[in-house]
Amino acid sequence: MSNFQGLVREKVGCIALMRLLQHVSPADRAAAFAQLRALPDMATHQYSNVVLQYFVDGGRKGNGMGTEGIPVQPTAADVCHELIHNELSDTQTLRTWSSSKCGSQVVDRVIRYARKADAHKLFEKIFVEDPNLVMYLGGHEFAHFNLKTAFEVLVQNAQDEPQLLRKYYGIAEPLLREGRYSCWIFRRVKTS
């Protein structure tokens, strides 16, 4: 793992790393995740973001990364927790990741695979702390997908927590009503 940061930035290297990480100890995987997090552009680089998505996926089967569904440590929920409470707790980082084609895919997976409490923290960041963030994400060609995914997750959890869906929809809908991506963002909400 001495050349991890070099390999993670290469097309072939990142693929090899993901397959190798399936078979190392949890301590080695955690060390690799720490090295990846040390890269300032880990989510926006065309190859390192794929390795980050691998960690966020937690080795799920059928993720297109050749990881064969082998359960791994740290789990996807653990990785999402770390990202939400550290990197994504910074508004500028959230904007940067979401507005990048690669980074928005990472944020999308974090929203999907996070524990409910962690997802709720990220939703509070997006919808409550800064209304300008909702408008920014909702009007961006890549970032609007993250809002769409957030509402899909909220609709999925609506039986357990209907008040959250109403709360966040009530905040976002007036801000994005006239937006170019609004029908796409709210599609699941309106059909549920």
C-alpha positions in Angstrom: 0.0 0.0 0.0 3.0 2.3 -0.1 2.0 3.5 -3.6 -1.7 3.7 -2.9 -2.1 7.4 -3.6 -0.3 7.0 -7.0 -2.3 3.9 -8.0 -5.6 5.4 -7.0 -5.1 8.1 -9.7 -4.5 5.7 -12.5 -7.2 3.9 -14.5 -5.7 0.4 -14.2 -4.4 1.1 -10.7 -7.8 2.0 -9.3 -9.4 -1.1 -10.6 -6.7 -3.3 -9.3 -6.9 -1.6 -5.9 -10.6 -2.2 -5.6 -10.2 -5.9 -6.2 -7.2 -6.1 -3.9 -9.0 -4.3 -1.1 -11.7 -7.1 -1.1 -9.1 -9.5 0.3 -7.1 -7.5 2.9 -7.7 -7.1 6.6 -10.1 -4.6 8.0 -7.2 -2.6 9.4 -5.5 -2.4 6.0 -8.8 -1.3 4.4 -9.2 1.3 7.0 -5.7 2.5 6.4 -6.4 2.6 2.6 -9.5 4.6 3.3 -7.5 7.1 5.4 -5.0 7.5 2.6 -7.7 8.1 0.1 -9.3 10.7 2.4 -6.0 12.5 2.5 -6.3 13.4 -1.2 -8.0 16.8 -1.6 -9.8 15.8 -4.8 -10.7 12.2 -3.9 -14.3 12.7 -4.9 -13.8 14.8 -8.0 -10.8 13.0 -9.7 -11.9 10.7 -12.5 -10.2 7.6 -11.0 -9.9 8.2 -7.2 -13.7 8.9 -7.1 -14.3 5.3 -8.3 -12.3 3.9 -5.4 -14.2 6.2 -3.0 -17.5 4.9 -4.5 -16.2 1.4 -3.8 -15.8 2.3 -0.1 -19.2 3.9 -0.1 -20.7 0.8 -1.7 -19.2 -1.4 0.9 -18.6 -4.3 -1.5 -22.2 -4.6 -2.7 -22.9 -7.2 -5.3 -23.7 -6.0 -8.8 -22.1 -2.6 -8.2 -20.1 -2.9 -11.5 -16.8 -2.7 -9.7 -16.0 -6.4 -9.6 -16.3 -6.7 -5.9 -18.5 -9.7 -6.0 -20.6 -8.8 -3.0 -18.0 -9.8 -0.4 -19.0 -8.1 2.9 -16.2 -5.7 4.0 -15.1 -3.6 6.9 -15.5 -0.7 7.3 -19.1 -1.1 6.2 -20.8 1.3 3.7 -22.7 2.8 6.6 -19.5 3.5 8.5 -17.9 5.1 5.5 -21.0 7.3 4.9 -21.0 8.3 8.5 -17.4 9.5 8.3 -18.0 11.4 5.1 -21.2 13.0 6.3 -19.7 14.1 9.6 -16.4 15.3 8.2 -16.0 16.2 4.5 -19.7 16.8 3.7 -20.4 18.8 6.8 -18.5 21.6 5.0 -20.8 23.5 2.7 -18.1 24.3 0.2 -17.0 20.7 0.0 -20.6 19.6 -0.5 -21.0 22.2 -3.3 -17.7 21.1 -4.9 -18.5 17.4 -4.8 -22.1 17.8 -6.0 -21.2 20.1 -8.9 -18.6 17.7 -10.3 -19.8 14.8 -12.5 -17.7 12.4 -10.5 -18.3 13.9 -7.1 -22.1 14.0 -7.5 -22.0 10.2 -8.0 -20.2 9.9 -4.7 -22.8 12.1 -2.9 -25.6 10.2 -4.5 -24.3 6.9 -3.1 -23.7 8.5 0.3 -27.3 9.6 0.4 -28.5 6.1 -0.6 -26.3 4.0 1.7 -26.1 6.2 4.9 -27.9 5.2 8.1 -31.1 7.1 8.6 -29.6 9.3 11.3 -26.7 10.2 9.2 -28.8 10.9 6.1 -31.0 13.2 8.3 -27.9 15.2 9.3 -27.0 15.6 5.6 -30.6 16.6 4.8 -30.5 19.2 7.5 -27.3 20.6 6.0 -28.8 20.7 2.6 -32.4 21.9 3.3 -32.3 23.8 6.6 -28.9 25.4 7.2 -28.6 27.3 4.0 -31.5 27.9 1.5 -29.0 29.1 -1.0 -27.6 25.6 -1.0 -30.9 24.1 -2.0 -31.2 26.6 -4.9 -27.6 26.0 -6.0 -28.0 22.2 -6.0 -31.4 22.3 -7.6 -30.2 24.4 -10.5 -26.9 22.6 -11.3 -26.7 20.1 -14.1 -25.0 17.4 -11.9 -26.0 18.5 -8.3 -29.7 18.3 -9.0 -29.3 14.5 -9.1 -28.4 14.6 -5.4 -31.6 16.4 -4.5 -33.6 13.9 -6.6 -31.9 11.0 -4.7 -32.6 12.7 -1.4 -36.3 12.9 -2.2 -36.3 9.2 -3.4 -34.8 8.2 0.0 -37.3 10.4 1.8 -40.2 8.8 -0.1 -38.8 5.3 0.7 -38.7 6.2 4.4 -42.1 8.0 4.3 -44.0 5.3 6.1 -41.6 5.6 9.1 -41.0 9.3 8.9 -43.6 11.1 6.9 -43.0 14.4 8.7 -39.4 14.6 7.2 -40.7 14.3 3.7 -43.2 17.0 4.3 -40.7 19.2 6.0 -38.0 19.1 3.3 -40.5 19.2 0.4 -42.0 22.2 2.1 -38.7 23.9 2.1 -37.4 23.0 -1.3 -40.6 23.2 -3.5 -41.1 26.9 -3.2 -37.4 27.6 -3.8 -37.2 25.3 -6.9 -40.7 25.7 -8.3 -39.6 27.5 -11.4 -36.3 25.7 -11.7 -35.3 23.8 -14.8 -34.9 20.5 -13.0 -37.8 20.8 -10.5 -40.1 18.3 -12.2 -37.2 15.8 -12.3 -36.2 16.4 -8.6 -39.8 16.1 -7.3 -41.0 13.3 -9.6 -41.0 10.6 -6.9 -42.7 12.9 -4.4 -45.5 13.7 -6.7 -46.1 10.1 -7.8 -46.1 8.7 -4.2 
